[in-house]
Amino acid sequence: MVNYNGALLAEDKAIFTHNNRALKYGDALFETVRYVNGTLFFWEDHYFRLMASMRILRMEIPMEFTLEFLEEEIKNTIKANAQENGAVRVRLTVFRNEGGLYTPSTNDVSYLIETSPMESPFYIIEEGDYEVELFKDYYVNKDMLSNLKSTNKILNVVAGVYAQENGYANCLLVNTDKKVVEAINGNLFSVKGKEIKTPPLSDGCLDGIIRKNLMKIIAGTEELDLVEASISPFELQKVDELFITNSIVGIQPISKYRKKKFDTKVATSLVGKLNAKARIG
């Protein structure tokens, strides 16, 4: 079952027409949220990011779009799919309603909620090889639109195809200044000694929810120093660790980049703290 504007519908039911603006123009935003046994991890952060993003895209925010309303709609969808006692991946998509060409005829929106079961109720460090490569065919723009979790992800799609064709687990994306900004599906952190570095939003990376919360955890950990600064491609083979963060996986260590193999010690130490923070909100 999926939830379309509050109506629970069979997942194979036709919902959209050919005039859907998410299809035609990528005129949509989405949030991917982890749900475990009644709790939506970091839900407030997801909600406020969505509201801020809708304002940036000049979407009309419906009066009923409160924190509590959307949480209840998500939980209704999970219950309809008999998933309420497990771990669930939730995708909430908000898109401008049909009408107009590039310029919309309305700023009113609709929403769609999809859920799918997951195996682990906790963030865990996946063992095994996870090799990455730079994707340099196209570049991330250094602007606020790049910070948004919109459905305009063709760069990520092409990078994903490149990774698949060349046997990589993921690719690292670079911006127009040739700085490394993120992975295909998450934010990037590097570790060198005590220093943990992540690119600033001004470099064009996604304003990630796990990025935000992990930065707070690192800043509050005495033995680690957080630095928000650009990462050069030349740094990648000189650091001790590289890892990717997103709301579903949590922390994904990178095992290899070109000839360099990385440790996972700091990533492993942080995942426990991330789990603890996720459970208390």
ChimeraX attribute file (.defattr): number of C-alpha atoms within 10 A of each C-alpha:
attribute: neighborCount
match mode: 1-to-1
recipient: residues
	/A:1	20
	/A:2	22
	/A:3	22
	/A:4	17
	/A:5	13
	/A:6	16
	/A:7	12
	/A:8	17
	/A:9	15
	/A:10	11
	/A:11	11
	/A:12	8
	/A:13	9
	/A:14	8
	/A:15	11
	/A:16	11
	/A:17	9
	/A:18	8
	/A:19	14
	/A:20	17
	/A:21	21
	/A:22	20
	/A:23	14
	/A:24	12
	/A:25	13
	/A:26	16
	/A:27	20
	/A:28	24
	/A:29	21
	/A:30	20
	/A:31	20
	/A:32	19
	/A:33	22
	/A:34	26
	/A:35	27
	/A:36	22
	/A:37	12
	/A:38	14
	/A:39	17
	/A:40	22
	/A:41	22
	/A:42	20
	/A:43	20
	/A:44	15
	/A:45	15
	/A:46	20
	/A:47	18
	/A:48	13
	/A:49	18
	/A:50	21
	/A:51	16
	/A:52	12
	/A:53	21
	/A:54	21
	/A:55	12
	/A:56	12
	/A:57	16
	/A:58	12
	/A:59	20
	/A:60	14
	/A:61	15
	/A:62	10
	/A:63	6
	/A:64	9
	/A:65	12
	/A:66	14
	/A:67	14
	/A:68	12
	/A:69	11
	/A:70	18
	/A:71	16
	/A:72	12
	/A:73	20
	/A:74	25
	/A:75	21
	/A:76	18
	/A:77	24
	/A:78	27
	/A:79	13
	/A:80	16
	/A:81	16
	/A:82	12
	/A:83	20
	/A:84	19
	/A:85	12
	/A:86	16
	/A:87	21
	/A:88	24
	/A:89	19
	/A:90	22
	/A:91	17
	/A:92	19
	/A:93	20
	/A:94	23
	/A:95	24
	/A:96	25
	/A:97	21
	/A:98	21
	/A:99	14
	/A:100	11
	/A:101	11
	/A:102	10
	/A:103	8
	/A:104	14
	/A:105	12
	/A:106	13
	/A:107	16
	/A:108	15
	/A:109	17
	/A:110	16
	/A:111	18
	/A:112	20
	/A:113	26
	/A:114	19
	/A:115	24
	/A:116	13
	/A:117	18
	/A:118	15
	/A:119	9
	/A:120	12
	/A:121	14
	/A:122	19
	/A:123	19
	/A:124	15
	/A:125	18
	/A:126	12
	/A:127	10
	/A:128	9
	/A:129	13
	/A:130	17
	/A:131	20
	/A:132	19
	/A:133	19
	/A:134	17
	/A:135	22
	/A:136	15
	/A:137	11
	/A:138	14
	/A:139	18
	/A:140	22
	/A:141	17
	/A:142	17
	/A:143	13
	/A:144	16
	/A:145	16
	/A:146	19
	/A:147	18
	/A:148	23
	/A:149	19
	/A:150	23
	/A:151	17
	/A:152	17
	/A:153	13
	/A:154	10
	/A:155	15
	/A:156	19
	/A:157	13
	/A:158	15
	/A:159	23
	/A:160	20
	/A:161	14
	/A:162	17
	/A:163	21
	/A:164	13
	/A:165	9
	/A:166	10
	/A:167	12
	/A:168	18
	/A:169	15
	/A:170	23
	/A:171	24
	/A:172	24
	/A:173	25
	/A:174	26
	/A:175	18
	/A:176	14
	/A:177	13
	/A:178	16
	/A:179	19
	/A:180	28
	/A:181	31
	/A:182	25
	/A:183	27
	/A:184	21
	/A:185	18
	/A:186	26
	/A:187	24
	/A:188	28
	/A:189	27
	/A:190	24
	/A:191	25
	/A:192	15
	/A:193	13
	/A:194	12
	/A:195	14
	/A:196	21
	/A:197	20
	/A:198	22
	/A:199	23
	/A:200	16
	/A:201	19
	/A:202	16
	/A:203	26
	/A:204	25
	/A:205	29
	/A:206	25
	/A:207	18
	/A:208	21
	/A:209	25
	/A:210	25
	/A:211	22
	/A:212	12
	/A:213	17
	/A:214	21
	/A:215	19
	/A:216	12
	/A:217	16
	/A:218	18
	/A:219	15
	/A:220	12
	/A:221	12
	/A:222	8
	/A:223	10
	/A:224	16
	/A:225	16
	/A:226	19
	/A:227	17
	/A:228	13
	/A:229	14
	/A:230	18
	/A:231	22
	/A:232	14
	/A:233	15
	/A:234	10
	/A:235	11
	/A:236	17
	/A:237	16
	/A:238	13
	/A:239	18
	/A:240	17
	/A:241	25
	/A:242	26
	/A:243	22
	/A:244	24
	/A:245	22
	/A:246	19
	/A:247	21
	/A:248	19
	/A:249	18
	/A:250	23
	/A:251	27
	/A:252	23
	/A:253	27
	/A:254	24
	/A:255	19
	/A:256	20
	/A:257	19
	/A:258	11
	/A:259	7
	/A:260	14
	/A:261	17
	/A:262	20
	/A:263	17
	/A:264	18
	/A:265	12
	/A:266	19
	/A:267	21
	/A:268	16
	/A:269	11
	/A:270	17
	/A:271	19
	/A:272	15
	/A:273	13
	/A:274	18
	/A:275	17
	/A:276	12
	/A:277	15
	/A:278	21
	/A:279	13
	/A:280	9
	/A:281	14
